[in-house]
Amino acid sequence: MVIISIPKSGTYLCKEILEQAGLKFMNLHIEPNCDQCAYRTGKKGGRSFVTECNLEQLSEMAVPGSFFIGHLPYNDRTKFLEDLMPVIFLKRELRHAWLSMKRYLESGHGTDGGIYAVSDMKSYLNLVAKIAPWVGHSKIVVDIEEMRNPTRALVNKFSLAGAGVTVGQVKNALDSESLTKNDEFTGLSCWNDSLEREFVGCGGLELNELLVGVRR
């Protein structure tokens, strides 16, 4: 299976959940890169080891009981994935997501410039706009809030993807460490009028409506 996500919507939390359920992460994080895709197999000193490849070839690397992750756009080159394997699409309210990305950038992580260069809200929302259409095409859509507050409904969604996840395993994943520290979720206490004007001007309201069903 493949996890396709809005950046900062719980990608690695979902990874932890699936690993708790016994699935194997293929150590592949795929990213769009012009007419090719790229996968990174690890980091050293803040830099990713990236290899360009054909998406069809990458999909052939998947084996039963395994999964990979990525921030792939929805387009004619990527939509075939749903015919080959379960796709779990992760989403999040975009103000929260941007604040999480902002904190990530300010911590010195960076975003692997050549793969998907994000430096400000506009570039982040431009990236989101390319990925967001998955919400209307993926059979399995999960909001980060569902993973933060697991119920039977979330378990049923993972079951549709062929993952036998339990509520207890989700809670174990929430207690584990991740690249973005699952225990530190971003609130809107530092959101202000200036950020809201920028958000509206960059099309954030329309994207939020597409992703969470509310124009606000």
N, CA, C and O of each residue as an XYZ file, in Angstrom:
864
protein
N       0.847     -1.184      0.000
C       0.000      0.000      0.000
C       0.880      1.231      0.000
O       2.086      1.140      0.229
N       0.285      2.374     -0.254
C       1.026      3.622     -0.259
C       0.259      4.665      0.557
O      -0.964      4.769      0.458
N       0.987      5.428      1.356
C       0.430      6.556      2.085
C       0.769      7.810      1.292
O       1.944      8.132      1.116
N      -0.237      8.512      0.817
C      -0.039      9.788      0.136
C      -0.601     10.874      1.040
O      -1.729     10.768      1.521
N       0.180     11.908      1.267
C      -0.228     12.849      2.307
C       0.091     14.287      1.967
O       1.006     14.585      1.199
N      -0.698     15.177      2.565
C      -0.345     16.579      2.656
C       0.838     16.669      3.619
O       0.762     16.103      4.709
N       1.927     17.355      3.264
C       3.036     17.467      4.218
C       2.583     18.024      5.563
O       1.836     19.001      5.624
N       3.040     17.395      6.627
C       2.715     17.743      8.004
C       1.283     17.369      8.377
O       0.633     18.068      9.154
N       0.799     16.263      7.818
C      -0.544     15.781      8.161
C      -0.502     14.428      8.868
O      -1.501     13.710      8.904
N       0.645     14.087      9.425
C       0.744     12.844     10.183
C       1.327     11.680      9.407
O       1.014     10.526      9.700
N       2.164     11.959      8.429
C       2.737     10.897      7.596
C       3.489      9.871      8.432
O       3.264      8.667      8.311
N       4.376     10.360      9.274
C       5.187      9.420     10.048
C       4.425      8.829     11.232
O       4.783      7.758     11.723
N       3.398      9.503     11.686
C       2.513      8.893     12.670
C       1.797      7.698     12.041
O       1.698      6.636     12.655
N       1.302      7.872     10.826
C       0.651      6.767     10.127
C       1.636      5.631      9.885
O       1.278      4.460     10.005
N       2.862      5.972      9.547
C       3.908      4.957      9.379
C       4.083      4.141     10.656
O       4.156      2.913     10.612
N       4.149      4.836     11.799
C       4.301      4.144     13.077
C       3.119      3.224     13.350
O       3.294      2.113     13.849
N       1.917      3.687     13.022
C       0.716      2.876     13.246
C       0.779      1.589     12.435
O       0.517      0.506     12.957
N       1.129      1.710     11.159
C       1.192      0.523     10.298
C       2.287     -0.429     10.750
O       2.123     -1.646     10.674
N       3.401      0.114     11.219
C       4.463     -0.764     11.723
C       4.028     -1.456     13.007
O       4.385     -2.611     13.241
N       3.255     -0.754     13.847
C       2.712     -1.390     15.052
C       1.834     -2.583     14.675
O       1.755     -3.567     15.411
N       1.172     -2.480     13.511
C       0.279     -3.547     13.051
C       1.027     -4.651     12.294
O       0.410     -5.595     11.801
N       2.350     -4.531     12.204
C       3.145     -5.589     11.601
C       3.477     -5.406     10.132
O       4.078     -6.294      9.526
N       3.101     -4.275      9.543
C       3.470     -4.036      8.161
C       4.897     -3.495      8.096
O       5.390     -2.889      9.047
N       5.540     -3.723      6.973
C       6.943     -3.350      6.819
C       7.073     -2.088      5.973
O       6.613     -2.041      4.832
N       7.708     -1.063      6.551
C       7.996      0.152      5.794
C       9.166     -0.137      4.865
O      10.214     -0.609      5.308
N       8.989      0.145      3.574
C      10.018     -0.165      2.586
C      11.150      0.855      2.566
O      12.034      0.788      1.711
N      11.126      1.805      3.511
C      12.142      2.846      3.586
C      12.198      3.657      2.296
O      13.263      4.095      1.859
N      11.036      3.842      1.706
C      10.931      4.632      0.492
C       9.999      5.811      0.740
O       8.839      5.630      1.109
N      10.510      7.006      0.537
C       9.703      8.220      0.641
C       9.748      8.866     -0.736
O      10.750      9.473     -1.115
N       8.660      8.732     -1.479
C       8.673      9.187     -2.863
C       8.188     10.621     -2.973
O       7.283     11.045     -2.255
N       8.802     11.356     -3.878
C       8.500     12.764     -4.063
C       8.352     13.063     -5.549
O       9.016     12.426     -6.368
N       7.503     14.010     -5.916
C       7.415     14.404     -7.324
C       8.660     15.177     -7.730
O       9.200     15.961     -6.950
N       9.101     14.953     -8.936
C      10.277     15.669     -9.427
C      10.181     15.770    -10.945
O      10.770     14.970    -11.673
N       9.416     16.783    -11.417
C       9.203     16.988    -12.846
C       8.559     15.750    -13.459
O       7.513     15.309    -12.981
N       9.152     15.179    -14.499
C       8.558     14.024    -15.174
C       8.947     12.712    -14.516
O       8.469     11.649    -14.912
N       9.797     12.781    -13.530
C      10.227     11.587    -12.832
C       9.685     11.635    -11.408
O       9.013     12.588    -11.013
N       9.988     10.598    -10.655
C       9.770     10.640     -9.220
C      11.121     10.403     -8.576
O      12.088     10.041     -9.246
N      11.176     10.605     -7.305
C      12.411     10.341     -6.587
C      12.065      9.614     -5.310
O      10.989      9.806     -4.743
N      12.974      8.786     -4.864
C      12.772      8.176     -3.556
C      14.027      8.386     -2.727
O      15.149      8.343     -3.233
N      13.806      8.612     -1.443
C      14.941      8.769     -0.570
C      15.003      7.600      0.390
O      13.986      7.159      0.927
N      16.194      7.113      0.595
C      16.382      5.908      1.390
C      17.055      6.186      2.722
O      17.500      5.263      3.404
N      17.128      7.437      3.085
C      17.699      7.762      4.379
C      18.277      9.160      4.382
O      18.292      9.844      3.359
N      18.750      9.575      5.533
C      19.348     10.900      5.669
C      20.660     10.780      6.433
O      20.839      9.902      7.277
N      21.568     11.693      6.108
C      22.818     11.773      6.844
C      23.220     13.235      6.894
O      23.373     13.879      5.856
N      23.391     13.758      8.101
C      23.763     15.147      8.234
C      22.729     16.100      7.672
O      23.074     17.182      7.197
N      21.439     15.703      7.720
C      20.376     16.556      7.231
C      20.132     16.458      5.745
O      19.198     17.078      5.235
N      20.956     15.686      5.024
C      20.788     15.537      3.579
C      20.181     14.190      3.261
O      20.491     13.186      3.903
N      19.312     14.176      2.262
C      18.684     12.928      1.838
C      19.503     12.260      0.755
O      20.156     12.929     -0.046
N      19.465     10.939      0.734
C      20.003     10.182     -0.377
C      18.848      9.948     -1.337
O      17.923      9.199     -1.021
N      18.888     10.574     -2.496
C      17.752     10.585     -3.408
C      18.125      9.933     -4.731
O      19.190     10.193     -5.290
N      17.231      9.082     -5.221
C      17.409      8.430     -6.507
C      16.189      8.685     -7.369
O      15.061      8.445     -6.939
N      16.406      9.171     -8.583
C      15.284      9.366     -9.488
C      14.887      8.032    -10.099
O      15.728      7.159    -10.313
N      13.606      7.885    -10.374
C      13.132      6.627    -10.929
C      11.812      6.863    -11.638
O      11.220      7.937    -11.539
N      11.368      5.859    -12.346
C      10.067      5.859    -12.987
C       9.041      5.363    -11.977
O       9.282      4.368    -11.294
N       7.900      6.042    -11.870
C       6.906      5.687    -10.858
C       6.393      4.270    -11.050
O       6.140      3.566    -10.072
N       6.236      3.841    -12.297
C       5.781      2.481    -12.551
C       6.786      1.464    -11.996
O       6.397      0.441    -11.432
N       8.070      1.755    -12.163
C       9.095      0.860    -11.627
C       9.049      0.837    -10.108
O       9.214     -0.211     -9.483
N       8.825      2.004     -9.529
C       8.759      2.088     -8.076
C       7.605      1.270     -7.528
O       7.746      0.591     -6.511
N       6.458      1.334     -8.202
C       5.291      0.589     -7.723
C       5.537     -0.911     -7.769
O       4.964     -1.661     -6.978
N       6.385     -1.351     -8.688
C       6.686     -2.782     -8.790
C       7.555     -3.266     -7.641
O       7.684     -4.471     -7.424
N       8.155     -2.331     -6.899
C       9.003     -2.700     -5.773
C       8.173     -3.089     -4.550
O       8.679     -3.718     -3.621
N       6.888     -2.707     -4.559
C       6.024     -3.016     -3.418
C       5.756     -4.514     -3.336
O       5.530     -5.168     -4.354
N       5.781     -5.045     -2.137
C       5.500     -6.458     -1.903
C       4.382     -6.559     -0.871
O       4.187     -5.630     -0.087
N       3.641     -7.673     -0.855
C       2.551     -7.814      0.123
C       3.042     -7.610      1.556
O       4.116     -8.081      1.933
N       2.247     -6.910      2.332
C       2.606     -6.655      3.719
C       3.566     -5.499      3.913
O       4.096     -5.302      5.006
N       3.791     -4.730      2.849
C       4.714     -3.599      2.943
C       4.016     -2.318      2.498
O       2.910     -2.361      1.959
N       4.661     -1.188      2.725
C       4.091      0.086      2.302
C       5.200      1.098      2.088
O       6.301      0.955      2.618
N       4.897      2.119      1.307
C       5.790      3.259      1.178
C       4.968      4.531      1.294
O       3.738      4.484      1.319
N       5.645      5.658      1.365
C       4.972      6.916      1.640
C       5.435      7.988      0.658
O       6.482      7.848      0.026
N       4.648      9.062      0.532
C       5.064     10.148     -0.340
C       4.044     11.265     -0.420
O       2.897     11.121      0.004
N       4.490     12.378     -0.972
C       3.640     13.552     -1.169
C       3.370     13.724     -2.660
O       3.660     14.770     -3.240
N       2.820     12.698     -3.260
C       2.626     12.715     -4.710
C       1.442     13.560     -5.126
O       0.402     13.523     -4.468
N       1.571     14.321     -6.199
C       0.415     15.053     -6.738
C      -0.562     14.071     -7.368
O      -0.192     12.953     -7.726
N      -1.800     14.494     -7.500
C      -2.775     13.682     -8.228
C      -2.814     14.181     -9.662
O      -3.193     15.324     -9.919
N      -2.419     13.319    -10.601
C      -2.444     13.682    -12.015
C      -2.479     12.403    -12.855
O      -2.584     11.302    -12.314
N      -2.391     12.551    -14.153
C      -2.489     11.395    -15.052
C      -1.358     10.407    -14.849
O      -1.497      9.230    -15.183
N      -0.245     10.863    -14.310
C       0.897      9.963    -14.110
C       0.822      9.183    -12.803
O       1.475      8.148    -12.665
N       0.041      9.662    -11.848
C       0.033      9.027    -10.534
C      -1.273      8.316    -10.187
O      -1.285      7.440     -9.322
N      -2.368      8.681    -10.847
C      -3.671      8.169    -10.418
C      -3.819      6.662    -10.612
O      -4.709      6.049    -10.022
N      -2.961      6.061    -11.431
C      -3.040      4.621    -11.661
C      -2.704      3.821    -10.401
O      -3.018      2.633    -10.324
N      -2.069      4.460     -9.411
C      -1.677      3.730     -8.203
C      -2.871      3.089     -7.515
O      -2.754      2.002     -6.950
N      -4.023      3.760     -7.559
C      -5.215      3.210     -6.901
C      -5.650      1.895     -7.521
O      -6.313      1.095     -6.862
N      -5.288      1.656     -8.779
C      -5.638      0.398     -9.430
C      -4.681     -0.721     -9.051
O      -4.981     -1.895     -9.267
N      -3.527     -0.364     -8.485
C      -2.503     -1.360     -8.174
C      -2.455     -1.750     -6.707
O      -2.096     -2.878     -6.366
N      -2.820     -0.806     -5.836
C      -2.664     -1.061     -4.403
C      -3.555     -0.103     -3.611
O      -3.997      0.910     -4.152
N      -3.825     -0.407     -2.340
C      -4.594      0.535     -1.517
C      -3.825      1.841     -1.326
O      -2.618      1.835     -1.089
N      -4.535      2.949     -1.432
C      -3.957      4.264     -1.183
C      -4.639      4.862      0.041
O      -5.861      5.010      0.063
N      -3.860      5.203      1.049
C      -4.368      5.929      2.212
C      -3.966      7.383      2.042
O      -2.778      7.702      1.977
N      -4.953      8.262      1.970
C      -4.660      9.689      1.815
C      -4.821     10.384      3.157
O      -5.861     10.261      3.805
N      -3.789     11.117      3.576
C      -3.800     11.819      4.852
C      -3.995     13.314      4.636
O      -3.389     13.908      3.744
N      -4.850     13.915      5.463
C      -5.123     15.339      5.327
C      -5.160     16.002      6.707
O      -5.136     15.338      7.744
N      -5.217     17.334      6.677
C      -5.216     18.097      7.928
C      -5.713     19.508      7.651
O      -5.521     20.027      6.551
N      -6.341     20.124      8.624
C      -6.714     21.527      8.496
C      -5.438     22.310      8.205
O      -4.429     22.140      8.889
N      -5.487     23.175      7.178
C      -4.252     23.713      6.620
C      -3.580     24.783      7.469
O      -2.374     24.993      7.340
N      -4.315     25.457      8.319
C      -3.645     26.395      9.214
C      -2.739     25.631     10.177
O      -1.590     26.013     10.401
N      -3.266     24.557     10.738
C      -2.463     23.712     11.624
C      -1.275     23.128     10.866
O      -0.152     23.099     11.370
N      -1.543     22.663      9.646
C      -0.482     22.035      8.860
C       0.637     23.029      8.554
O       1.817     22.692      8.652
N       0.258     24.274      8.176
C       1.293     25.255      7.865
C       2.111     25.611      9.106
O       3.331     25.750      9.019
N       1.462     25.759     10.249
C       2.210     26.083     11.461
C       3.189     24.965     11.808
O       4.295     25.225     12.282
N       2.780     23.730     11.571
C       3.675     22.612     11.798
C       4.850     22.638     10.826
O       5.988     22.378     11.215
N       4.572     22.954      9.558
C       5.645     23.068      8.570
C       6.581     24.226      8.915
O       7.800     24.103      8.796
N       6.004     25.349      9.340
C       6.812     26.518      9.722
C       7.753     26.166     10.870
O       8.932     26.521     10.848
N       7.231     25.475     11.859
C       8.063     25.055     12.984
C       9.155     24.102     12.521
O      10.288     24.163     12.998
N       8.809     23.223     11.590
C       9.765     22.263     11.040
C      10.900     22.996     10.323
O      12.071     22.665     10.506
N      10.549     23.991      9.506
C      11.564     24.764      8.785
C      12.449     25.547      9.748
O      13.667     25.616      9.579
N      11.816     26.133     10.760
C      12.573     26.943     11.710
C      13.499     26.117     12.577
O      14.448     26.645     13.155
N      13.231     24.814     12.672
C      14.097     23.936     13.463
C      15.354     23.532     12.700
O      16.228     22.852     13.238
N      15.434     23.967     11.417
C      16.641     23.704     10.639
C      16.611     22.459      9.791
O      17.633     22.074      9.223
N      15.441     21.809      9.690
C      15.368     20.584      8.906
C      15.470     20.847      7.414
O      16.151     20.102      6.708
N      14.812     21.887      6.914
C      14.781     22.122      5.470
C      13.872     21.130      4.790
O      13.338     20.224      5.429
N      13.694     21.304      3.472
C      12.789     20.416      2.743
C      13.404     19.871      1.466
O      12.721     19.767      0.447
N      14.675     19.523      1.503
C      15.321     18.850      0.377
C      15.135     19.613     -0.930
O      14.758     19.032     -1.948
N      15.396     20.898     -0.899
C      15.162     21.850     -1.975
C      14.805     21.329     -3.340
O      13.760     21.706     -3.870
N      15.629     20.468     -3.948
C      15.380     20.073     -5.321
C      14.174     19.186     -5.511
O      13.713     19.026     -6.642
N      13.642     18.602     -4.455
C      12.533     17.670     -4.605
C      11.207     18.402     -4.463
O      10.403     18.397     -5.396
N      10.966     19.016     -3.346
C       9.803     19.895     -3.229
C      10.222     21.068     -2.358
O      10.245     20.976     -1.131
N      10.547     22.155     -3.007
C      11.101     23.302     -2.301
C       9.983     24.087     -1.620
O       9.130     24.674     -2.285
N       9.997     24.090     -0.308
C       9.028     24.859      0.475
C       9.802     25.825      1.351
O      10.657     25.413      2.136
N       9.505     27.102      1.218
C      10.208     28.100      2.015
C       9.263     29.060      2.713
O       9.655     29.750      3.654
N       8.010     29.107      2.253
C       7.043     30.034      2.839
C       5.636     29.478      2.633
O       5.458     28.418      2.033
N       4.633     30.211      3.140
C       3.267     29.722      3.055
C       2.814     29.533      1.610
O       2.158     28.542      1.291
N       3.156     30.469      0.743
C       2.722     30.374     -0.654
C       3.249     29.121     -1.317
O       2.490     28.413     -1.979
N       4.532     28.826     -1.158
C       5.095     27.636     -1.793
C       4.523     26.364     -1.177
O       4.354     25.353     -1.858
N       4.223     26.427      0.136
C       3.606     25.264      0.780
C       2.211     25.003      0.222
O       1.887     23.867     -0.126
N       1.389     26.033      0.133
C       0.027     25.854     -0.367
C       0.015     25.502     -1.857
O      -0.883     24.794     -2.313
N       0.994     25.985     -2.616
C       1.104     25.569     -4.021
C       1.355     24.071     -4.122
O       0.803     23.401     -4.994
N       2.184     23.551     -3.231
C       2.431     22.110     -3.204
C       1.174     21.353     -2.801
O       0.820     20.345     -3.414
N       0.501     21.849     -1.762
C      -0.730     21.212     -1.285
C      -1.773     21.146     -2.400
O      -2.469     20.141     -2.545
N      -1.879     22.220     -3.188
C      -2.877     22.263     -4.261
C      -2.693     21.136     -5.265
O      -3.666     20.675     -5.862
N      -1.462     20.688     -5.457
C      -1.199     19.600     -6.399
C      -1.565     18.235     -5.802
O      -1.917     17.305     -6.527
N      -1.476     18.133     -4.488
C      -1.723     16.846     -3.811
C      -3.187     16.686     -3.418
O      -3.715     15.574     -3.413
N      -3.838     17.794     -3.090
C      -5.180     17.778     -2.503
C      -6.233     17.003     -3.297
O      -7.104     16.402     -2.670
N      -6.214     16.976     -4.645
C      -7.271     16.245     -5.361
C      -7.384     14.764     -5.016
O      -8.398     14.141     -5.330
N      -6.371     14.188     -4.377
C      -6.500     12.800     -3.928
C      -7.701     12.626     -2.995
O      -8.274     11.539     -2.916
N      -8.081     13.698     -2.286
C      -9.166     13.573     -1.321
C     -10.466     13.138     -1.992
O     -11.299     12.491     -1.357
N     -10.649     13.480     -3.252
C     -11.859     13.099     -3.963
C     -11.742     11.815     -4.738
O     -12.704     11.383     -5.374
N     -10.568     11.188     -4.700
C     -10.350      9.981     -5.503
C      -9.919      8.771     -4.673
O     -10.194      7.633     -5.053
N      -9.254      9.005     -3.559
C      -8.836      7.885     -2.722
C     -10.030      7.322     -1.956
O     -10.863      8.074     -1.451
N     -10.105      6.002     -1.873
C     -11.197      5.346     -1.139
C     -10.989      5.441      0.370
O     -11.938      5.278      1.137
N      -9.758      5.702      0.798
C      -9.444      5.731      2.224
C      -8.807      7.081      2.548
O      -7.664      7.343      2.172
N      -9.545      7.923      3.240
C      -9.084      9.259      3.598
C      -9.069      9.379      5.120
O     -10.076      9.117      5.777
N      -7.938      9.772      5.672
C      -7.776      9.843      7.125
C      -7.276     11.229      7.508
O      -6.291     11.712      6.950
N      -7.945     11.863      8.449
C      -7.507     13.139      8.990
C      -6.603     12.881     10.197
O      -6.814     11.919     10.936
N      -5.610     13.728     10.394
C      -4.704     13.542     11.525
C      -5.449     13.500     12.853
O      -5.022     12.815     13.782
N      -6.565     14.231     12.949
C      -7.331     14.224     14.194
C      -7.905     12.835     14.483
O      -8.072     12.466     15.646
N      -8.206     12.069     13.444
C      -8.692     10.702     13.654
C      -7.604      9.823     14.260
O      -7.894      8.943     15.071
N      -6.362     10.057     13.871
C      -5.253      9.279     14.436
C      -4.924      9.737     15.847
O      -4.489      8.939     16.676
N      -5.130     11.026     16.122
C      -4.882     11.537     17.469
C      -5.928     11.043     18.461
O      -5.643     10.912     19.651
N      -7.144     10.768     17.973
C      -8.250     10.333     18.829
C      -8.871      9.078     18.217
O      -9.978      9.130     17.682
N      -8.162      7.956     18.296
C      -8.582      6.754     17.557
C      -9.888      6.151     18.053
O     -10.140      6.062     19.255
N     -10.710      5.740     17.095
C     -11.969      5.054     17.372
C     -12.079      3.852     16.440
O     -11.191      3.593     15.627
N     -13.178      3.129     16.573
C     -13.419      1.985     15.703
C     -13.524      2.413     14.236
O     -13.163      1.649     13.340
N     -14.009      3.616     13.992
C     -14.131      4.099     12.618
C     -12.762      4.176     11.945
O     -12.631      3.846     10.766
N     -11.749      4.607     12.683
C     -10.394      4.651     12.130
C      -9.887      3.238     11.853
O      -9.291      2.979     10.808
N     -10.127      2.331     12.793
C      -9.722      0.942     12.607
C     -10.338      0.369     11.336
O      -9.676     -0.348     10.587
N     -11.614      0.690     11.096
C     -12.296      0.197      9.898
C     -11.659      0.747      8.624
O     -11.571      0.040      7.621
N     -11.218      1.993      8.658
C     -10.558      2.565      7.485
C      -9.261      1.824      7.172
O      -9.000      1.486      6.018
N      -8.460      1.574      8.187
C      -7.224      0.829      7.963
C      -7.519     -0.595      7.479
O      -6.766     -1.159      6.685
N      -8.621     -1.163      7.966
C      -9.010     -2.499      7.535
C      -9.297     -2.540      6.038
O      -8.981     -3.524      5.370
N      -9.897     -1.468      5.509
C     -10.159     -1.390      4.072
C      -8.875     -1.455      3.263
O      -8.874     -1.915      2.121
N      -7.781     -0.992      3.859
C      -6.487     -1.015      3.180
C      -5.753     -2.324      3.402
O      -4.652     -2.521      2.887
N      -6.361     -3.219      4.168
C      -5.736     -4.508      4.431
C      -4.815     -4.508      5.626
O      -3.995     -5.415      5.777
N      -4.935     -3.497      6.488
C      -4.094     -3.390      7.676
C      -4.925     -3.687      8.918
O      -5.904     -2.992      9.191
N      -4.544     -4.705      9.665
C      -5.274     -5.075     10.873
C      -4.832     -4.252     12.063
O      -4.158     -4.756     12.960
N      -5.212     -2.988     12.070
C      -4.801     -2.054     13.118
C      -5.813     -2.067     14.258
O      -7.017     -2.172     14.024
N      -5.326     -1.960     15.488
C      -6.201     -1.842     16.657
C      -6.060     -0.454     17.270
O      -5.079      0.249     17.027
N      -7.054     -0.069     18.067
C      -6.985      1.224     18.757
C      -5.756      1.261     19.657
O      -5.098      2.296     19.762
N      -5.442      0.147     20.305
C      -4.265      0.088     21.175
C      -2.975      0.339     20.420
O      -2.074      1.001     20.935
N      -2.876     -0.177     19.214
C      -1.670      0.045     18.411
C      -1.538      1.508     18.000
O      -0.432      2.044     17.937
N      -2.675      2.152     17.720
C      -2.630      3.579     17.395
C      -2.131      4.364     18.601
O      -1.308      5.268     18.456
N      -2.620      4.026     19.783
C      -2.183      4.722     20.994
C      -0.698      4.490     21.261
O      -0.003      5.398     21.718
N      -0.210      3.286     20.981
C       1.223      3.014     21.125
C       2.043      3.886     20.169
O       3.098      4.402     20.535
N       1.541      4.041     18.942
C       2.230      4.882     17.958
C       2.265      6.336     18.410
O       3.259      7.030     18.200
N       1.180      6.797     19.030
C       1.140      8.173     19.526
C       2.176      8.411     20.617
O       2.645      9.534     20.798
N       2.531      7.356     21.341
C       3.505      7.479     22.420
C       4.945      7.374     21.937
O       5.878      7.621     22.701
N       5.128      7.009     20.673
C       6.484      6.804     20.161
C       7.053      8.101     19.604
O       6.326      9.063     19.356
N       8.359      8.106     19.414
C       9.028      9.268     18.841
C       8.900      9.224     17.322
O       8.870      8.146     16.730
N       8.825     10.376     16.703
C       8.842     10.449     15.242
C       9.670     11.654     14.839
O      10.148     12.401     15.692
N       9.839     11.843     13.530
C      10.614     12.975     13.043
C      10.011     14.302     13.472
O      10.724     15.299     13.587
N       8.713     14.323     13.706
C       8.049     15.575     14.049
C       7.466     15.563     15.456
O       6.665     16.433     15.799
N       7.857     14.587     16.275
C       7.440     14.539     17.677
C       5.926     14.543     17.825
O       5.296     15.592     17.963
N       5.358     13.338     17.794
C       3.909     13.175     17.819
C       3.240     13.849     19.011
O       2.063     14.205     18.946
N       3.984     14.025     20.097
C       3.364     14.535     21.307
C       3.269     16.059     21.320
O       2.769     16.636     22.286
N       3.739     16.715     20.269
C       3.718     18.169     20.239
C       2.894     18.652     19.049
O       3.447     19.053     18.025
N       1.589     18.612     19.187
C       0.720     19.037     18.096
C       0.550     20.553     18.117
O       0.497     21.184     19.173
N       0.470     21.101     16.935
C       0.446     22.557     16.796
C      -0.960     23.103     16.933
O      -1.864     22.688     16.208
N      -1.152     24.037     17.863
C      -2.419     24.726     17.994
C      -2.379     26.043     17.243
O      -1.388     26.372     16.591
N      -3.461     26.788     17.342
C      -3.545     28.046     16.612
C      -3.333     29.255     17.510
O      -3.731     30.366     17.157
N      -2.718     29.054     18.652
C      -2.522     30.164     19.582
C      -1.624     31.250     18.999
O      -1.722     32.411     19.394
N      -0.748     30.882     18.061
C       0.148     31.887     17.475
C      -0.347     32.362     16.105
O       0.357     33.104     15.420
N      -1.552     31.940     15.697
C      -2.126     32.423     14.439
C      -2.599     33.862     14.653
O      -3.127     34.193     15.715
N      -2.411     34.712     13.649
C      -2.788     36.112     13.807
C      -3.424     36.651     12.528
O      -3.524     35.939     11.529
N      -3.848     37.899     12.567
C      -4.538     38.497     11.419
C      -3.646     38.547     10.179
O      -4.121     38.356      9.060
N      -2.366     38.800     10.380
C      -1.447     38.870      9.246
C      -1.335     37.514      8.551
O      -1.374     37.433      7.324
N      -1.196     36.456      9.342
C      -1.137     35.109      8.761
C      -2.448     34.758      8.064
O      -2.446     34.106      7.020
N      -3.562     35.191      8.641
C      -4.857     34.891      8.034
C      -5.000     35.590      6.679
O      -5.508     34.999      5.726
N      -4.560     36.830      6.593
C      -4.618     37.538      5.305
C      -3.755     36.840      4.263
O      -4.159     36.695      3.109
N      -2.574     36.411      4.672
C      -1.695     35.694      3.743
C      -2.328     34.372      3.325
O      -2.276     33.992      2.155
N      -2.922     33.681      4.282
C      -3.577     32.399      4.029
C      -4.700     32.562      3.012
O      -4.803     31.776      2.070
N      -5.537     33.571      3.196
C      -6.649     33.824      2.280
C      -6.113     34.205      0.896
O      -6.614     33.725     -0.121
N      -5.096     35.067      0.863
C      -4.544     35.517     -0.399
C      -3.875     34.417     -1.200
O      -3.793     34.504     -2.426
N      -3.396     33.384     -0.522
C      -2.727     32.265     -1.195
C      -3.693     31.136     -1.555
O      -3.266     30.077     -2.014
N      -4.996     31.359     -1.347
C      -5.979     30.339     -1.698
C      -6.229     29.296     -0.633
O      -6.762     28.225     -0.922
N      -5.848     29.600      0.599
C      -6.005     28.633      1.678
C      -7.443     28.255      1.975
O      -7.721     27.103      2.310
N      -8.372     29.212      1.858
C      -9.772     28.911      2.148
C     -10.321     27.877      1.173
O     -11.019     26.945      1.573
N     -10.003     28.045     -0.107
C     -10.503     27.105     -1.120
C      -9.905     25.713     -0.923
O     -10.601     24.707     -1.064
N      -8.621     25.659     -0.598
C      -7.990     24.363     -0.365
C      -8.554     23.688      0.881
O      -8.773     22.477      0.895
N      -8.789     24.483      1.927
C      -9.381     23.927      3.143
C     -10.764     23.346      2.855
O     -11.127     22.286      3.365
N     -11.524     24.059      2.031
C     -12.861     23.571      1.678
C     -12.764     22.229      0.958
O     -13.559     21.324      1.210
N     -11.793     22.106      0.067
C     -11.605     20.848     -0.654
C     -11.216     19.716      0.296
O     -11.700     18.592      0.164
N     -10.335     20.022      1.255
C      -9.782     18.983      2.116
C     -10.675     18.625      3.293
O     -10.855     17.445      3.594
N     -11.232     19.619      3.959
C     -12.005     19.330      5.180
C     -13.480     19.648      5.044
O     -14.249     19.463      5.987
N     -13.885     20.133      3.855
C     -15.303     20.326      3.606
C     -15.904     21.581      4.178
O     -17.122     21.757      4.160
N     -15.041     22.478      4.698
C     -15.543     23.715      5.289
C     -14.721     24.868      4.749
O     -13.491     24.835      4.787
N     -15.410     25.903      4.240
C     -14.727     27.098      3.749
C     -14.571     28.067      4.904
O     -15.436     28.903      5.166
N     -13.453     27.933      5.581
C     -13.199     28.822      6.730
C     -11.695     28.952      6.954
O     -11.265     29.654      7.869
